[in-house]
Amino acid sequence: MFSEARQAGVLSRLGSTLCQSHATEKYLPERLREHVSAAAIQVDAFQRDVHRELAYIQSALSGLQTPVLLLKGASYVLLELPAATGRIFSDIDILVSKPHVGSAEANLMLGGWSTGKLDPYDQRYYREWSHEIPPMTHLRRGTTVDLHHSLAMPTCRIRIDSERMVKEAFPVDTNGFWWRLKDEDMLLHAASHLMLNSEFDRGLRDLWDIDLLFRHFQSSSNSFVEKLIDRSDQIGLTKIIRQALFLANHFFQTPVPEKLISNQDGFFLNLMICASSTRHPETRSGWLAISCALLTYREMYLRLPNRLLALHLAHKASELFKRTEEKKQV
């Protein structure tokens, strides 16, 4: 179980959950208790690192005259949401309005972050088509910041009104530097990030996020489900949130009303279930590689219109050909 949890990126959360439930002494043998204790120690250290890194980013962007929106894992940590428990992630996602992206990037560069070297195609992909600039890594600490100007790819075939979500964000506290999405928008963003992506090596972790977010927001407001349904209709994410909640219910028995997840079974969701299940070499499905490949093609199709999709596929094919030729020459 612990080996599979490590492969899926949920070992730290599993360890933290077991520690909080005081189940380790009663149900786990000594050798497994050590894994749980180590995971709990890692989580505590990681969350301290996140808070420290947020302070560095705030210092670098303190002169920016625009709200700085904190997204995904780092926002869960700052807001102390249940989804922050044991949540390990590799980068901090922030968002500023597009006119301020250049200033934000320059200030981060002065603070020690750099985008690194990219080929001309990748630069164009990020600068012209994507919803974010290339990842920025700190030259000394090695931490990464993903600087967004939108919550979704502007070229995405699914029309998402992400501007409305950003406009209705609000400050985290009286300090007013960090901003956050509304509760329902936070869940919608988590769902869209998962369902429009192809990186499912952490799919189970992201579905667990969705489960924890839904449970927390539902327990905090009796009208949350109705707000979520209305908001998904307004934003254009009705189908996406229904699919995501169906998958969360499948894996974690998320207490979702039947009306939200009925009639959701199908080929695509079966691919998602396969890709998000165990990835351990000894227990993973024989269909895993095929499922991931099909979901990668789906992601590219949804993200790019036909002309850009053809250009993107041609570039990737050219890269693959070059790598194959280089291997032959070695």
C-alpha positions in Angstrom: 0.0 0.0 0.0 2.7 2.5 0.9 4.7 1.8 -2.2 1.6 2.4 -4.3 0.9 5.6 -2.4 4.4 6.8 -3.1 4.0 6.2 -6.8 0.7 8.1 -6.8 2.1 11.0 -4.9 -0.2 10.6 -1.9 2.1 8.9 0.7 2.6 12.1 2.7 -1.2 12.8 2.8 -1.8 9.1 3.7 0.7 9.3 6.5 -0.7 12.6 7.8 -4.2 11.2 7.7 -3.2 8.1 9.6 -1.4 10.1 12.2 -4.4 12.4 12.8 -6.7 9.4 13.2 -4.3 7.8 15.7 -4.6 4.6 13.7 -0.9 3.8 13.4 -0.4 2.3 16.8 -3.4 0.1 16.6 -3.4 -1.1 13.0 0.2 -0.8 11.5 3.2 -3.0 12.2 6.4 -1.2 13.4 8.1 -1.1 10.0 5.2 0.7 8.5 4.9 3.1 11.4 8.3 4.4 10.5 7.1 5.3 7.0 4.1 7.2 8.5 6.3 9.1 10.9 8.7 10.0 8.2 5.9 11.3 6.0 4.5 13.4 8.8 7.9 15.0 9.4 8.3 15.7 5.7 4.8 17.4 5.6 5.7 19.7 8.5 9.0 20.7 6.9 7.4 21.2 3.5 4.7 23.5 4.8 7.3 25.6 6.6 9.2 25.8 3.3 6.0 26.9 1.5 5.3 29.7 3.9 8.9 30.8 3.7 8.8 30.8 -0.1 5.6 32.8 -0.1 7.3 35.4 2.0 10.1 35.6 -0.6 7.7 35.9 -3.5 5.7 38.6 -1.6 8.9 40.5 -1.0 9.8 40.3 -4.7 6.4 41.5 -5.9 5.6 44.0 -3.1 5.8 46.9 -5.5 3.3 45.4 -8.0 0.2 47.5 -8.2 -2.2 44.7 -8.9 -3.7 41.7 -6.9 -1.6 38.6 -6.8 -3.8 35.5 -6.8 -2.6 32.3 -5.2 -3.6 29.1 -6.8 -3.8 25.3 -6.1 -1.6 23.7 -3.5 0.0 26.9 -2.1 -3.4 28.5 -1.6 -4.6 25.4 0.3 -1.6 25.7 2.6 -2.0 29.5 3.1 -5.8 29.1 3.8 -5.1 26.0 6.0 -7.7 24.0 4.2 -8.0 20.2 4.7 -6.7 19.7 1.2 -3.3 21.1 2.5 -2.9 18.1 4.8 0.0 16.1 3.4 -0.1 18.0 0.1 3.3 17.9 -1.5 3.8 19.9 -4.7 6.8 21.0 -6.8 5.9 24.6 -7.7 3.9 27.7 -6.5 1.2 28.9 -8.8 0.4 32.6 -8.8 -1.7 34.8 -11.2 -1.7 38.4 -12.1 -3.6 40.3 -14.8 -2.0 40.0 -18.2 -1.0 43.7 -18.4 1.1 43.2 -15.3 2.8 39.9 -16.3 5.9 41.7 -17.7 6.4 43.7 -14.4 5.8 40.6 -12.3 8.3 38.6 -14.3 10.9 41.4 -14.1 10.5 41.7 -10.3 10.8 37.9 -9.9 14.0 38.0 -12.0 15.4 40.7 -9.7 14.5 38.4 -6.8 16.6 35.5 -8.2 14.1 33.6 -10.4 14.8 32.7 -14.0 12.9 31.1 -16.8 16.0 29.2 -18.0 16.8 28.5 -21.6 14.0 27.4 -24.0 14.0 26.8 -27.7 12.2 29.4 -29.9 9.1 27.2 -30.4 8.6 26.7 -26.6 9.1 30.4 -26.0 6.4 31.1 -28.6 4.1 28.4 -27.2 4.2 30.0 -23.7 4.3 33.7 -24.7 1.6 33.6 -27.4 -0.7 30.7 -26.8 -0.4 29.6 -23.2 -2.1 30.9 -20.0 1.3 31.2 -18.2 4.8 32.2 -19.0 7.6 29.6 -18.8 8.3 28.3 -15.2 10.7 30.4 -13.2 13.2 28.6 -11.0 15.2 30.3 -8.3 18.9 30.2 -9.0 19.9 29.5 -5.5 17.0 27.7 -3.7 15.8 25.8 -6.8 12.1 26.6 -6.0 9.8 27.1 -9.0 7.1 29.7 -9.6 4.4 29.3 -12.3 3.3 32.8 -13.2 -0.2 32.8 -14.8 -2.3 35.5 -16.5 -5.4 33.3 -17.0 -6.9 30.2 -15.3 -7.3 28.4 -18.7 -5.5 28.3 -22.1 -6.9 31.2 -24.2 -6.9 28.8 -27.2 -8.9 26.1 -25.3 -11.8 24.6 -27.3 -13.9 24.6 -24.1 -14.9 28.2 -23.5 -14.2 29.0 -19.9 -15.0 32.4 -18.5 -11.9 32.5 -16.3 -11.8 36.3 -16.3 -15.1 36.3 -14.3 -13.5 33.9 -11.7 -10.4 36.2 -11.4 -12.5 39.4 -11.2 -14.5 38.0 -8.3 -11.5 36.9 -6.3 -10.9 38.6 -2.9 -8.0 39.2 -0.5 -7.0 36.4 1.9 -6.6 38.8 4.9 -6.4 42.5 5.8 -2.8 42.6 4.6 -4.3 42.5 1.1 -1.3 41.1 -0.8 -2.4 37.5 -1.5 -5.8 37.0 -3.1 -7.9 33.8 -3.4 -10.7 32.4 -5.6 -14.2 32.0 -4.2 -14.9 28.6 -2.7 -16.9 27.3 -5.7 -14.3 28.7 -8.1 -11.5 27.1 -6.2 -13.2 23.7 -6.7 -14.0 24.5 -10.4 -10.4 25.4 -11.0 -9.1 22.2 -9.4 -11.5 20.2 -11.6 -10.6 22.0 -14.8 -6.9 21.7 -14.1 -7.3 17.9 -13.7 -9.8 17.2 -16.5 -8.1 19.3 -19.2 -4.7 17.9 -18.4 -2.8 14.8 -19.4 -0.4 14.5 -16.5 -2.1 11.8 -14.5 0.8 10.5 -12.5 -0.7 12.7 -9.8 -4.3 12.2 -10.8 -5.2 10.4 -7.6 -3.7 13.2 -5.5 -5.7 15.8 -7.5 -8.9 13.8 -7.1 -8.3 13.6 -3.4 -7.9 17.4 -3.4 -11.3 17.7 -5.1 -12.8 15.3 -2.5 -11.4 17.2 0.4 -12.4 20.6 -1.1 -16.0 19.5 -1.7 -16.4 18.0 1.7 -15.0 21.1 3.4 -17.0 23.7 1.4 -20.2 21.6 1.7 -19.8 21.4 5.4 -19.2 25.1 5.7 -22.3 26.1 3.7 -25.6 24.4 3.2 -26.1 26.1 -0.1 -22.6 25.2 -1.5 -23.9 22.6 -3.9 -26.4 24.9 -5.5 -23.8 27.7 -5.7 -21.4 25.3 -7.4 -24.0 24.2 -10.0 -25.0 27.8 -10.8 -21.4 28.9 -11.0 -20.4 26.0 -13.3 -23.2 27.0 -15.6 -22.0 30.6 -15.6 -18.3 29.8 -16.2 -18.8 27.0 -18.7 -17.6 24.1 -16.6 -20.8 22.2 -16.0 -19.7 19.0 -17.7 -16.1 19.2 -16.3 -17.2 19.5 -12.7 -19.7 16.7 -13.1 -17.0 14.4 -14.5 -14.5 15.4 -11.8 -17.0 14.7 -9.0 -18.0 11.4 -10.5 -14.3 10.4 -10.4 -13.9 11.7 -6.9 -16.9 9.7 -5.8 -15.6 6.6 -7.6 -12.3 6.7 -5.7 -13.2 8.4 -2.4 -16.9 8.1 -2.0 -17.3 11.8 -2.1 -20.8 12.6 -0.8 -22.0 14.2 -4.1 -25.8 14.4 -4.8 -26.8 11.8 -7.3 -28.1 14.5 -9.7 -24.6 15.8 -10.1 -22.9 12.6 -11.1 -25.6 10.5 -12.8 -25.1 9.4 -16.4 -21.4 10.2 -16.3 -19.9 6.8 -17.2 -18.2 6.5 -20.6 -15.0 5.8 -22.5 -13.2 9.0 -21.4 -13.9 8.5 -17.7 -12.8 4.9 -18.0 -9.5 6.2 -19.4 -9.3 8.6 -16.4 -10.0 5.9 -13.9 -7.2 3.7 -15.4 -4.7 6.6 -15.6 -5.4 7.8 -12.1 -5.3 4.3 -10.4 -2.2 2.6 -9.1 1.0 3.2 -11.1 3.1 0.8 -9.2 5.0 -1.5 -11.6 3.7 -4.6 -9.9 0.0 -3.7 -9.8 -0.7 -1.1 -12.6 -3.0 -1.9 -15.4 -1.7 -3.2 -18.7 -3.9 -0.4 -20.3 -2.1 2.4 -18.4 0.3 3.4 -21.2 -2.5 3.4 -23.8 -4.8 5.4 -21.5 -2.2 8.0 -20.8 -1.3 8.3 -24.5 -5.0 8.8 -25.5 -5.5 11.4 -22.8 -2.3 13.2 -23.9 -3.8 13.5 -27.5 -7.1 14.6 -26.0 -5.4 17.4 -24.0 -3.6 18.7 -27.1 -6.8 18.6 -29.1 -8.7 20.5 -26.4 -5.9 23.1 -25.8 -5.2 24.1 -29.4 -7.3 24.9 -32.5 -6.7 22.9 -35.7 -4.0 25.1 -37.2 -2.0 25.3 -33.9 -2.5 21.7 -33.2 -1.0 20.7 -36.6 1.9 22.9 -35.9 2.4 21.5 -32.4 2.2 17.9 -33.6 4.7 18.6 -36.4 7.1 20.2 -33.9 6.8 17.2 -31.5 7.3 14.7 -34.4 10.4 16.6 -35.4 11.8 16.6 -31.9 11.2 12.8 -31.6 12.9 12.3 -35.0 16.0 14.3 -33.8 16.2 12.3 -30.6 16.0 9.0 -32.4 18.7 10.1 -34.8 20.9 11.2 -32.0 20.5 7.8 -30.3 21.5 6.0 -33.4 24.7 8.1 -33.6 25.8 7.3 -30.1 
